Amino acid sequence: MSKNYKVWCYTEEKCSPCEKMKPYPAESAAAKGYEFEEVVLVRTEDGNDWIGKPIPDFFATPFYMLENLDDNSILDSFYGGNKPRFDILINK
């Protein structure tokens, strides 16, 4: 049975850990046959929050989520530009 998964990558402009991970997340997700989407978030005018943040208690970028597209459940998520942790995420 094939996994119908999507990797979400939430970044923002001038995010050093985000830049250090490119193009690794997209390539790794594609190698597993998962969809991949990067969402570049924009800070609110006061700079203390993000417009369109994925979860209510969102607090940093980069943020990665693995979604099961069959039931829209979130299987895993984490903050940070960590390749070994990303490998754990996509090997669910």
C-alpha positions as a Python dict, from the first residue, in 0.01 Angstrom:
ca = {
    (1, 'M'): (0, 0, 0),
    (2, 'S'): (138, 336, -106),
    (3, 'K'): (165, 622, 141),
    (4, 'N'): (-30, 928, 37),
    (5, 'Y'): (171, 1186, 229),
    (6, 'K'): (255, 1552, 195),
    (7, 'V'): (546, 1734, 354),
    (8, 'W'): (475, 2095, 446),
    (9, 'C'): (770, 2331, 495),
    (10, 'Y'): (692, 2667, 657),
    (11, 'T'): (964, 2927, 613),
    (12, 'E'): (1002, 3303, 606),
    (13, 'E'): (1232, 3549, 434),
    (14, 'K'): (1576, 3592, 590),
    (15, 'C'): (1559, 3259, 774),
    (16, 'S'): (1912, 3117, 792),
    (17, 'P'): (1810, 2761, 899),
    (18, 'C'): (1554, 2758, 616),
    (19, 'E'): (1818, 2847, 358),
    (20, 'K'): (2065, 2590, 493),
    (21, 'M'): (1811, 2309, 437),
    (22, 'K'): (1740, 2389, 69),
    (23, 'P'): (1694, 2193, -152),
    (24, 'Y'): (1717, 1895, 84),
    (25, 'P'): (1353, 1876, 205),
    (26, 'A'): (1203, 1891, -144),
    (27, 'E'): (1445, 1635, -286),
    (28, 'S'): (1405, 1395, 6),
    (29, 'A'): (1026, 1416, -1),
    (30, 'A'): (1024, 1353, -377),
    (31, 'A'): (1255, 1053, -334),
    (32, 'K'): (998, 902, -95),
    (33, 'G'): (714, 976, -339),
    (34, 'Y'): (557, 1235, -108),
    (35, 'E'): (411, 1566, -218),
    (36, 'F'): (604, 1871, -99),
    (37, 'E'): (493, 2229, -50),
    (38, 'E'): (689, 2521, 86),
    (39, 'V'): (487, 2804, 236),
    (40, 'V'): (667, 3134, 290),
    (41, 'L'): (503, 3303, 585),
    (42, 'V'): (484, 3679, 627),
    (43, 'R'): (513, 3844, 966),
    (44, 'T'): (237, 4065, 1098),
    (45, 'E'): (297, 4439, 1096),
    (46, 'D'): (421, 4437, 1456),
    (47, 'G'): (656, 4146, 1376),
    (48, 'N'): (533, 3930, 1665),
    (49, 'D'): (324, 3679, 1470),
    (50, 'W'): (277, 3525, 1123),
    (51, 'I'): (-5, 3559, 874),
    (52, 'G'): (-140, 3215, 774),
    (53, 'K'): (50, 3021, 1040),
    (54, 'P'): (-23, 2646, 1029),
    (55, 'I'): (-105, 2595, 1398),
    (56, 'P'): (-228, 2835, 1669),
    (57, 'D'): (83, 2805, 1888),
    (58, 'F'): (328, 2841, 1597),
    (59, 'F'): (645, 3016, 1715),
    (60, 'A'): (936, 2972, 1470),
    (61, 'T'): (1059, 2884, 1124),
    (62, 'P'): (1143, 2651, 967),
    (63, 'F'): (854, 2426, 1066),
    (64, 'Y'): (795, 2090, 898),
    (65, 'M'): (477, 1879, 903),
    (66, 'L'): (402, 1540, 756),
    (67, 'E'): (36, 1505, 659),
    (68, 'N'): (-152, 1189, 569),
    (69, 'L'): (-362, 1303, 272),
    (70, 'D'): (-604, 1011, 307),
    (71, 'D'): (-744, 1140, 636),
    (72, 'N'): (-576, 1485, 671),
    (73, 'S'): (-406, 1381, 994),
    (74, 'I'): (-68, 1520, 1097),
    (75, 'L'): (174, 1233, 1155),
    (76, 'D'): (473, 1434, 1273),
    (77, 'S'): (604, 1788, 1293),
    (78, 'F'): (911, 1970, 1418),
    (79, 'Y'): (1085, 2307, 1424),
    (80, 'G'): (1437, 2368, 1301),
    (81, 'G'): (1678, 2307, 1018),
    (82, 'N'): (1792, 1959, 1115),
    (83, 'K'): (1850, 1704, 835),
    (84, 'P'): (1863, 1395, 1062),
    (85, 'R'): (1534, 1501, 1225),
    (86, 'F'): (1382, 1559, 880),
    (87, 'D'): (1485, 1205, 782),
    (88, 'I'): (1294, 1075, 1084),
    (89, 'L'): (987, 1273, 973),
    (90, 'I'): (981, 1133, 618),
    (91, 'N'): (1044, 776, 728),
    (92, 'K'): (709, 745, 905),
}
